[in-house]
Amino acid sequence: MANGDRLDSWKAIAAYLNRDERTVRRWEKALGLPVRRVAGGKGTSVFAYVTELDAWLAANQPAANHVTADAQTKEPSPAEPLESAASRKRVAAAVLAAAVVAAGLIAWAVLPSGVALSDLRVEVTDTALVAVAGGREQWRHDFPGQRIEVPNERRRQPADILESEPRGIVTATALQIATRTEAVGGGQVLSLSPSGALVHAFAFDDRLVFRDIGYDGPWGINDFRVDERTDRRRIAVVAHHFQWWPGMVTVLDAELRRRGTFVNAGWLERVHWISADRLLVSGFSNARDGGVVALLDAGALDGQSPEEPGSPYYCRSCGGARPLRYIVMPRSELNRTTGSRFNRARFEVHEKGITVRTYEAQLNEVDAVDALYEFTSALELVSASFSARYWEEHRALELQGRITHTREHCPDRDGPRELQVWEPQTGWTTVALHGKDHQAP
């Protein structure tokens, strides 16, 4: 080494990153590891700066795990003991935590005097998070060699500005994609100082096992919500597998340490703190083939959706806790007739309760056909109906001959037919809705 910050060979770089040289060379080629060539030297004459490596590792750890050639850190096979997999994950998490702490010490941007934290607005580009105040950029957090995506449910407000201690910004990426190779890495939750320095980072590294099939990720983040109603800040984060159906929600503390995880047999897309000890989530149930909304105990989160052991949707690697209430809204006639995608559920929380919409058919980027459900804050049904647009599309399908009855003779003329409800005391029950006064809200 020429000095304490510079590494002057592949061997020194690999030793610093605790990987073999083959892995480090692949990271440089595939993910843009910041390795420099010596001017006028041979092609193998390289050097790198420790500070640049630390910053790169903090931003690229999930993607790097997918482009590694190091046998010491390979993912376990389905037949490998889960204990050894968990041990390696703890080691990987410790490496990531150390890199994040080191990167957080590099305060390369300072919030100018006269600019308050509350003045900041965080915007997202393809490769960076940018803090703006008074129409001027104040600092940016870059993702070298990567393209980032914003969580679906946070597009309007990609970051939360937190003025209680510890002050700073909480934000997240949905996915991180290597610009050179298009390799997809999972999303991250990021805690930044007021001046934009990275303080903490969290990424899902879970391996979920259903029957004999393991799902390792990458995990895309859909939503996150900060709760500051107690003296202990908490962050609820929703994620789902990038390609397959498992989903989960976890609660993190102020240092982004995990405090419990609930796994769902289907994507989860939205989360909300109903109270200090209650979480509301929504998405889809692959096991029951319908949109889902569930109420969870935030203090006893380590569990899964209510499936029986032996089911292909029962998670063998998950905790045993169950939801407080779990409601499935089956697909409608229109959803099945049009061959539309799963009727995922999304909710809005308001003073009178909770409105849940299941998207039965997507007509274009803006318009959708939906079913509307009104619940109390305890997820007790108040009303259920189809939107006016549902019946407009029903009529269009009649004229095409794809539906052979009118609205007046439709089995669903009074609205959705039933709900499937699970509660700890009763298990699964089918609740018939016809015959009740279900009016559109």
C-alpha positions in Angstrom: 0.0 0.0 0.0 1.2 3.5 -0.8 -0.9 4.9 2.1 -3.6 3.9 4.5 -6.4 4.6 2.0 -4.9 3.1 -1.2 -4.8 -0.6 -2.1 -2.2 -1.3 -4.8 -3.0 -4.8 -6.1 -5.9 -7.2 -6.8 -4.6 -9.2 -3.8 -4.8 -6.2 -1.5 -8.3 -5.3 -2.7 -9.5 -8.8 -2.4 -8.1 -9.1 1.1 -9.8 -5.8 2.2 -13.2 -7.0 0.8 -12.7 -10.5 2.3 -13.2 -12.2 -1.0 -11.0 -14.1 -3.4 -9.4 -12.3 -6.4 -11.7 -14.0 -8.9 -14.8 -12.7 -7.2 -13.4 -9.1 -7.0 -12.5 -9.2 -10.7 -16.1 -10.2 -11.5 -17.5 -7.5 -9.3 -15.3 -4.9 -11.2 -16.4 -6.2 -14.6 -20.1 -6.8 -13.8 -21.0 -4.2 -11.2 -18.5 -1.4 -11.6 -16.4 -2.0 -8.5 -14.2 1.2 -8.4 -10.9 -0.3 -9.4 -8.4 2.0 -11.2 -5.7 1.2 -13.7 -2.1 2.5 -13.3 -1.4 4.9 -16.1 1.2 3.5 -18.5 1.3 0.2 -16.6 0.4 -3.3 -17.5 -3.3 -4.2 -17.7 -3.0 -6.0 -14.4 -1.5 -3.0 -12.6 -4.5 -1.7 -10.5 -5.2 0.3 -7.4 -8.3 1.3 -5.4 -9.2 3.7 -2.6 -10.7 2.3 0.6 -13.3 5.0 0.9 -14.6 4.4 -2.6 -14.7 0.6 -1.9 -16.7 1.2 1.3 -19.2 3.4 -0.4 -19.6 1.0 -3.3 -20.1 -2.0 -1.0 -22.8 -0.2 1.0 -24.7 0.6 -2.1 -24.1 -2.7 -4.0 -24.2 -5.5 -1.3 -27.4 -7.2 -2.5 -26.4 -7.2 -6.2 -22.8 -8.3 -5.3 -24.2 -11.4 -3.5 -25.7 -12.5 -6.9 -22.4 -12.0 -8.8 -20.1 -13.8 -6.4 -17.7 -16.7 -7.2 -16.6 -17.2 -3.6 -17.5 -20.7 -2.4 -17.4 -19.4 1.1 -20.5 -17.2 0.6 -22.6 -19.3 -1.9 -26.3 -19.7 -1.2 -27.3 -23.1 0.3 -28.9 -25.8 -1.8 -32.5 -26.9 -0.7 -30.9 -30.0 0.9 -28.4 -27.9 3.0 -29.2 -27.5 6.7 -31.0 -24.2 7.4 -28.8 -23.6 10.4 -25.7 -23.3 8.2 -27.5 -20.9 5.8 -28.6 -18.7 8.8 -25.0 -18.7 10.0 -23.6 -17.4 6.7 -26.4 -14.8 6.5 -25.3 -13.4 9.9 -21.8 -13.1 8.7 -22.9 -11.4 5.5 -25.1 -9.0 7.6 -22.2 -8.2 9.8 -20.0 -7.4 6.8 -22.7 -5.1 5.3 -23.2 -3.4 8.7 -19.5 -2.7 9.0 -19.4 -1.3 5.4 -22.4 0.9 6.1 -20.8 2.3 9.3 -17.6 3.1 7.4 -19.5 4.8 4.6 -21.6 6.8 7.1 -18.4 8.4 8.4 -17.8 10.0 5.0 -19.8 13.2 5.4 -19.1 14.5 1.9 -22.0 16.9 1.9 -23.0 19.5 4.5 -26.4 21.1 4.8 -25.8 24.9 4.2 -26.5 27.3 7.0 -29.9 28.8 6.7 -31.4 25.6 5.2 -33.6 23.7 7.7 -34.2 20.0 7.5 -37.9 20.6 7.1 -37.1 22.6 4.0 -35.7 19.6 2.2 -37.6 17.6 -0.5 -36.1 14.4 -1.7 -36.4 13.6 -5.4 -35.3 10.4 -7.2 -33.4 10.1 -10.5 -32.4 6.9 -12.2 -29.1 6.7 -10.3 -29.4 9.0 -7.2 -31.4 10.5 -4.4 -31.3 14.3 -4.6 -32.3 16.7 -1.8 -33.7 20.0 -2.9 -34.5 23.1 -1.0 -35.4 26.6 -2.3 -35.2 25.2 -5.9 -31.5 24.3 -5.5 -29.8 20.9 -5.0 -28.4 20.6 -1.5 -26.8 17.1 -1.7 -27.2 13.8 -3.5 -26.8 10.2 -2.6 -25.5 8.3 -5.7 -25.7 4.6 -6.5 -22.5 4.0 -8.6 -23.0 1.5 -11.4 -26.6 1.0 -10.7 -30.1 2.1 -11.8 -32.6 2.4 -9.0 -36.4 2.2 -8.9 -38.8 3.8 -6.4 -41.2 1.6 -4.3 -44.6 1.6 -6.0 -46.4 3.0 -3.0 -43.9 5.8 -2.4 -43.7 7.4 -5.8 -45.4 10.6 -4.6 -43.3 10.8 -1.4 -40.1 8.8 -1.8 -38.6 9.9 1.6 -39.7 10.8 5.1 -38.0 13.8 6.7 -37.7 13.1 10.5 -37.1 16.0 12.8 -37.3 14.1 16.1 -34.0 12.5 17.4 -32.2 11.0 15.6 -32.9 13.6 12.9 -32.5 12.7 9.3 -34.2 11.1 6.3 -35.6 7.6 5.8 -36.1 6.4 2.2 -35.9 3.2 0.2 -35.2 1.7 -3.2 -37.5 -0.9 -4.7 -34.8 -2.6 -6.8 -31.2 -1.8 -7.7 -30.1 -2.9 -11.3 -26.5 -3.1 -12.5 -26.2 -0.8 -15.5 -23.6 -3.0 -17.2 -25.2 -6.4 -16.9 -28.9 -5.6 -16.0 -28.4 -8.0 -13.0 -31.3 -7.3 -10.6 -30.5 -6.7 -6.9 -33.0 -6.3 -4.1 -34.1 -3.0 -2.7 -32.7 -1.2 0.4 -34.1 0.9 3.2 -31.7 3.8 3.9 -31.2 6.1 6.9 -29.4 9.3 5.9 -28.1 12.2 8.1 -29.5 15.7 7.5 -26.5 16.3 5.3 -27.0 13.2 3.2 -24.4 10.9 4.7 -25.4 7.2 4.9 -26.0 6.2 8.5 -27.8 2.8 8.3 -28.9 0.5 5.5 -31.2 -2.6 5.5 -31.7 -5.2 2.7 -33.7 -8.4 2.9 -31.4 -11.4 2.6 -34.1 -14.0 3.6 -34.3 -17.5 2.4 -38.0 -18.7 2.7 -38.7 -22.4 2.4 -42.2 -23.6 1.3 -42.4 -27.4 1.3 -39.0 -28.3 -0.3 -38.6 -25.1 -2.4 -36.4 -22.2 -1.2 -36.8 -18.6 -2.3 -33.6 -16.5 -1.9 -34.6 -13.2 -3.5 -33.9 -10.7 -4.8 -36.6 -9.0 -2.7 -38.2 -5.9 -4.1 -39.5 -3.3 -1.6 -43.1 -2.0 -2.3 -43.8 0.3 0.7 -42.4 1.6 4.0 -44.0 3.6 6.8 -42.4 5.3 9.8 -44.1 5.2 13.2 -43.0 7.9 15.8 -46.0 7.7 18.1 -43.9 6.2 20.9 -40.4 7.0 22.2 -39.1 4.1 20.0 -39.1 4.9 16.3 -40.1 2.0 14.1 -40.3 1.4 10.4 -42.6 -1.1 8.7 -41.4 -2.4 5.3 -43.2 -4.5 2.8 -41.4 -6.6 0.2 -42.0 -9.4 -2.3 -39.9 -11.8 -4.3 -38.8 -10.2 -7.6 -40.0 -13.2 -9.7 -42.2 -15.5 -7.6 -45.1 -15.2 -5.2 -43.8 -14.9 -1.5 -44.2 -11.6 0.2 -43.4 -10.3 3.7 -43.5 -7.3 6.0 -40.9 -6.5 8.7 -40.5 -4.0 11.4 -37.2 -2.2 11.9 -36.0 0.0 14.8 -34.3 3.4 14.4 -31.0 1.7 13.6 -32.7 -0.4 10.9 -32.4 -3.6 13.0 -35.2 -6.2 12.4 -37.8 -6.6 15.1 -40.0 -9.2 13.5 -41.2 -10.5 10.2 -44.6 -11.7 8.8 -44.5 -13.8 5.7 -47.5 -14.1 3.3 -48.2 -16.7 0.7 -48.6 -14.0 -2.0 -47.3 -10.5 -2.7 -47.8 -7.8 -0.1 -48.0 -4.2 -1.5 -49.1 -1.7 1.1 -48.6 -1.3 4.9 -50.0 1.2 7.5 -49.7 1.7 11.2 -53.3 1.5 12.5 -52.0 2.0 16.1 -48.8 1.6 18.0 -49.3 -2.2 18.1 -51.4 -2.9 15.0 -50.3 -3.1 11.3 -52.5 -3.2 8.3 -51.2 -4.9 5.1 -52.8 -5.7 1.8 -51.9 -7.6 -1.4 -52.9 -11.0 -2.7 -53.2 -14.6 -1.5 -51.9 -17.2 -3.9 -53.1 -19.9 -1.6 -56.7 -18.6 -1.7 -56.6 -17.0 -5.1 -57.9 -13.6 -4.1 -57.0 -10.1 -2.9 -56.1 -10.0 0.8 -56.1 -7.5 3.6 -54.8 -8.5 7.1 -54.5 -7.0 10.6 -51.2 -7.9 12.4 -49.9 -7.6 15.9 -46.8 -5.5 15.5 -45.4 -6.9 18.8 -45.8 -10.5 17.8 -45.0 -10.3 14.1 -42.8 -13.4 13.6 -45.3 -15.6 11.7 -47.1 -16.3 8.5 -50.4 -16.3 6.7 -52.8 -19.0 8.0 -51.9 -22.1 6.0 -51.7 -25.6 7.4 -48.4 -27.6 7.7 -48.0 -29.7 4.6 -49.6 -27.2 2.3 -47.4 -25.9 -0.5 -48.0 -22.4 0.9 -46.9 -23.2 4.4 -43.5 -21.6 5.2 -41.2 -24.1 7.0 -38.6 -21.5 7.8 -41.0 -18.9 9.3 -42.3 -18.2 12.7 -45.5 -19.6 14.1 -47.5 -16.4 14.9 -50.7 -15.8 12.9 -52.6 -12.7 12.0 -55.3 -11.2 14.1 -57.7 -11.1 11.1 -57.1 -12.2 7.5 -59.6 -11.6 4.8 -59.6 -12.8 1.2 -61.7 -11.2 -1.5 -62.2 -13.8 -4.3 -61.8 -12.9 -8.0 -65.0 -11.6 -9.7 -66.7 -12.9 -12.8 -65.3 -10.0 -14.8 -61.8 -10.7 -13.6 -61.9 -14.3 -14.7 -63.8 -13.6 -18.0 -61.2 -11.1 -19.1 -58.3 -13.2 -18.1 -56.9 -10.3 -16.0 -54.1 -10.6 -13.5 -54.6 -11.3 -9.8 -57.1 -8.9 -8.2 -54.6 -7.4 -5.7 -56.0 -5.3 -2.9 -55.0 -1.8 -1.9 -56.5 0.3 1.0 -57.0 3.8 2.1 -57.3 4.6 5.8 -59.7 7.4 6.8 -61.6 8.7 9.9 -64.6 6.3 9.4 -62.5 3.2 8.8 -60.8 1.5 5.9 -61.7 1.4 2.2 -60.2 -1.6 0.3 -60.2 -1.8 -3.5 -59.5 -5.0 -5.4 -58.4 -4.4 -9.0 -60.5 -6.8 -11.1 -59.3 -5.6 -14.5 -56.8 -3.0 -15.6 -58.2 -1.1 -18.6 -55.1 1.1 -19.2 -52.4 2.8 -17.2 -55.0 5.0 -15.4 -58.4 3.3 -15.4 -59.2 0.1 -13.6 -62.4 -1.9 -12.8 -62.6 -2.5 -9.1 -64.7 -3.8 -6.2 -65.1 -1.6 -3.2 -65.1 -2.9 0.4 -65.7 -0.7 3.5 -64.3 -2.0 6.8 -64.0 -0.7 10.4 -60.5 -0.2 11.8 -60.8 -3.7 13.3 -61.5 -5.1 9.7 -65.2 -5.8 10.3 -67.1 -5.5 7.0 -69.5 -2.6 6.6 -70.4 -2.7 2.9 -69.3 -4.3 -0.4 -70.1 -3.4 -4.0 -68.7 -3.1 -7.5 -67.9 0.3 -9.0 -70.0 1.8 -11.7 -67.1 1.1 -14.1 -67.5 -2.6 -13.3 -71.0 -2.7 -14.7 -70.0 -0.6 -17.8 -67.4 -3.3 -18.6 -69.9 -6.0 -17.8 -72.3 -4.5 -20.5 -69.4 -4.4 -23.0 -68.7 -8.1 -22.5 -72.4 -8.8 -22.9 -72.3 -7.1 -26.3 -69.2 -9.1 -27.3 -71.0 -12.4 -26.3 -68.4 -13.2 -23.6 -71.0 -12.8 -20.8 -74.4 -14.3 -21.6 -76.5 -12.6 -18.9 -77.5 -9.0 -18.1 -76.7 -7.2 -14.9 -80.3 -7.9 -13.7 -79.7 -11.6 -14.0 -76.1 -11.6 -12.9 -75.3 -13.7 -9.8 -73.2 -10.8 -8.7 -75.8 -8.1 -9.2 -75.9 -7.3 -5.4 -72.1 -7.1 -5.3 -69.3 -9.5 -4.3 -70.8 -12.9 -3.3 -68.6 -13.8 -0.3 -65.5 -13.3 1.8 -63.1 -15.9 3.2 -62.2 -14.9 6.7 -59.6 -16.3 9.1 -59.5 -15.6 12.8 -57.5 -17.4 15.5 -60.6 -18.5 17.4 -62.6 -19.9 14.5 -60.1 -20.6 11.7 -61.4 -20.3 8.1 -65.0 -19.4 7.5 -66.9 -18.3 4.3 -69.0 -15.3 4.8 -71.9 -14.9 2.3 -72.6 -11.3 1.4 -75.8 -11.5 -0.7 -79.0 -10.5 1.0 -77.3 -7.7 2.8 -77.6 -4.0 2.0 -74.2 -3.5 0.3 -74.2 -0.1 -1.3 -71.4 1.7 -3.0 -69.6 4.1 -0.7 
